[in-house]
């Protein structure tokens, strides 16, 4: 299972992400007090912030380990189950106890859908969950980023508490990028424990995603992430705002 052990280190390596700005950006597309179903919520950083803003959030992830970390944060911050619930769910089969004002997927959740058939399943199940006028919000790492920035390149991070080695392999035919990661976590003895994980993402094009949104029945807008300008050819993160008529 992806993130099985990485869940313990995920927040450490993502410490540089401005989640306050990310959640505020998402919230700007939503009505006040909206009921949100968040898919691929990870350790809940965006979920927690949306709940603090007054939204009613059901946050889901396929990884039980990530959800355990998210639930720990919920208890730490004293957020009740009335405003925030964490559930295990495959984003290809979005479900909720009532119709939602919004379905949200942040930080590459859709890139982890490695076929267009799976993308359609996500869009269709989100459409079924939404109220009329409800919105589907998601962002992706762009094809430009996965091809040219991450590509078949290697990266490393040598931190005091943990380190990683990250080797990518991009296939231009399938548009899939394989990411092999080796993590080294310092133990109480001062030695390091190693564990390995492999991840696969797909470099979806804007056209492919727009075509599937249209096929599902959504109206949509596409933005360079963080603003409301259209993305250019070298934009690395792209935001989609789709609406159920």
C-alpha positions in Angstrom: 0.0 0.0 0.0 1.4 3.4 -0.9 2.1 5.7 2.1 2.1 2.7 4.5 5.3 3.8 6.2 5.7 7.2 4.6 2.6 8.4 6.6 5.0 8.7 9.6 7.3 11.1 7.7 5.0 12.7 5.2 4.5 15.9 7.2 8.2 16.3 7.9 9.0 16.3 4.1 6.0 18.5 3.3 6.9 21.1 6.0 7.6 23.7 3.3 4.0 23.6 1.8 1.9 26.7 2.6 -1.3 24.8 3.6 -2.9 28.0 4.9 -2.7 29.6 1.5 -3.8 26.3 -0.2 -6.9 26.0 1.9 -7.7 29.6 1.5 -7.5 29.3 -2.3 -9.8 26.3 -2.3 -12.2 28.1 0.0 -12.4 31.0 -2.3 -14.3 28.8 -4.8 -16.9 27.7 -2.2 -20.0 29.1 -0.6 -19.9 29.7 3.2 -20.6 26.7 5.4 -20.5 24.3 2.4 -20.6 20.5 3.0 -17.4 19.3 1.4 -16.2 15.7 0.5 -12.5 15.8 0.3 -10.8 13.0 -1.6 -7.1 11.9 -1.2 -6.9 14.0 2.0 -3.6 12.5 3.2 -2.7 13.6 6.7 -5.5 16.1 6.7 -3.7 19.4 6.5 -6.2 21.0 4.1 -9.1 19.2 5.8 -8.3 20.7 9.2 -8.0 24.2 7.8 -11.3 24.0 5.9 -13.1 22.7 9.0 -11.6 25.6 11.1 -13.0 28.0 8.5 -16.5 26.7 9.2 -17.0 24.2 6.4 -18.5 20.8 7.1 -16.0 18.3 5.9 -15.9 14.6 5.2 -12.3 13.8 4.3 -11.3 10.5 2.8 -8.2 8.7 1.8 -7.4 5.2 0.6 -4.5 4.9 3.0 -5.5 3.9 6.6 -2.1 5.0 7.8 -2.6 8.5 6.5 -6.0 8.7 8.1 -4.6 7.6 11.5 -2.2 10.6 11.4 -5.1 12.9 10.3 -7.3 11.7 13.1 -4.5 12.4 15.6 -4.3 16.0 14.4 -8.1 16.3 14.7 -8.0 15.3 18.4 -5.0 17.6 19.0 -6.9 20.6 17.6 -10.2 19.7 19.3 -12.2 19.6 16.1 -15.4 17.6 16.6 -16.9 15.0 14.4 -19.7 17.4 13.7 -17.4 19.5 11.6 -14.8 17.0 10.4 -15.0 13.3 9.7 -12.2 11.0 8.3 -13.2 7.9 6.4 -11.4 5.4 4.3 -12.5 5.6 0.6 -11.2 5.0 -2.9 -11.7 8.3 -4.8 -12.8 6.4 -7.8 -16.0 5.6 -5.9 -16.9 8.8 -4.1 -19.8 8.4 -1.7 -21.4 10.5 1.1 -24.4 10.4 3.5 -26.0 13.4 1.8 -25.6 15.5 -1.3 -22.5 17.7 -1.2 -21.9 21.3 -2.1 -18.3 20.4 -3.2 -16.0 17.5 -3.9 -12.3 18.5 -3.5 -9.1 16.7 -4.3 -5.8 18.5 -3.6 -2.1 17.9 -4.2 -2.0 15.4 -7.1 -4.8 13.1 -6.1 -6.0 13.0 -9.7 -2.4 12.3 -10.9 -2.6 9.0 -8.9 -5.5 7.9 -11.2 -3.2 6.3 -13.7 -5.8 5.7 -16.5 -8.4 7.9 -18.1 -11.0 5.3 -17.3 -10.2 5.8 -13.6 -10.4 9.6 -14.0 -13.9 9.1 -15.5 -14.9 7.0 -12.6 -13.9 9.7 -10.2 -15.7 12.4 -12.2 -18.8 10.4 -12.5 -19.0 9.4 -8.8 -18.3 13.0 -7.8 -21.1 14.2 -10.1 -23.5 11.8 -8.5 -22.7 13.0 -5.0 -22.9 16.7 -5.8 -26.0 18.9 -5.5 -27.1 20.8 -8.6 -24.8 23.8 -8.7 -22.2 21.9 -6.7 -18.5 22.1 -7.6 -15.7 19.7 -8.2 -12.4 21.2 -7.3 -9.1 19.5 -8.1 -5.5 20.3 -9.0 -2.9 18.3 -10.9 0.8 18.4 -11.4 0.9 19.4 -15.1 2.2 17.2 -17.9 5.0 19.8 -18.3 6.1 19.3 -14.7 6.0 15.5 -14.8 7.8 15.3 -18.2 10.3 18.1 -17.8 10.8 18.9 -14.1 10.4 15.5 -12.4 11.0 13.5 -15.6 13.6 10.7 -15.3 15.5 12.7 -12.7 16.8 12.0 -9.2 16.4 14.0 -6.0 17.5 13.8 -2.4 16.9 15.5 0.9 19.3 15.0 3.8 17.5 16.1 6.9 18.6 15.6 10.5 15.6 13.4 11.5 15.1 11.7 8.1 16.4 11.6 4.6 15.3 10.3 1.2 16.6 9.3 -2.2 14.1 9.7 -5.0 14.6 8.3 -8.5 12.0 8.9 -11.3 11.4 7.1 -14.6 9.1 8.8 -17.1 7.5 6.9 -20.0 6.4 9.3 -22.8 4.3 6.6 -24.5 2.1 5.8 -21.5 2.6 9.3 -19.8 3.3 7.4 -16.6 6.0 8.4 -14.1 7.4 5.8 -11.7 8.8 7.2 -8.5 11.1 4.9 -6.4 11.8 6.4 -3.0 14.1 5.2 -0.3 13.7 6.7 3.2 16.1 6.7 6.1 14.6 7.5 9.5 16.8 8.2 12.5 16.0 5.8 15.4 16.4 6.4 19.1 19.8 4.6 19.0 21.1 7.1 16.4 21.1 4.6 13.6 18.9 4.9 10.6 16.0 2.6 9.6 15.5 2.3 5.8 12.2 1.6 4.0 11.3 1.8 0.3 8.1 2.8 -1.5 7.1 3.1 -5.2 4.6 5.5 -6.6 3.1 5.9 -10.0 1.4 9.0 -11.4 0.0 9.9 -14.8 0.7 13.1 -16.6 -2.8 14.0 -17.7 -3.1 16.8 -20.2 -5.5 19.7 -19.8 -7.4 18.6 -22.9 -7.8 15.0 -21.7 -9.2 16.2 -18.4 -11.5 18.8 -19.9 -12.9 16.2 -22.4 -13.7 13.9 -19.5 -15.4 16.7 -17.5 -17.5 17.6 -20.5 -18.4 13.9 -21.1 -19.5 13.6 -17.4 -21.7 16.7 -17.8 -19.6 19.4 -15.9 -19.1 23.0 -16.9 -15.6 24.0 -16.0 -12.8 26.6 -15.7 -9.1 26.0 -15.7 -6.6 28.2 -13.9 -2.9 28.4 -13.1 -2.8 27.2 -9.5 -3.1 30.0 -6.9 -4.9 32.5 -9.1 -7.6 32.9 -11.8 -5.4 33.3 -14.8 -5.3 30.5 -17.5 -2.3 28.2 -17.3 0.6 28.6 -19.8 2.7 25.9 -21.3 5.2 25.8 -18.4 2.7 26.0 -15.6 3.5 23.3 -13.1 0.3 23.0 -11.1 -3.2 23.5 -12.7 -6.5 24.1 -10.9 -9.8 22.8 -12.2 -13.1 24.3 -11.1 -16.0 22.3 -12.4 -19.7 22.8 -11.7 -22.7 20.4 -12.0 -25.5 22.3 -13.8 
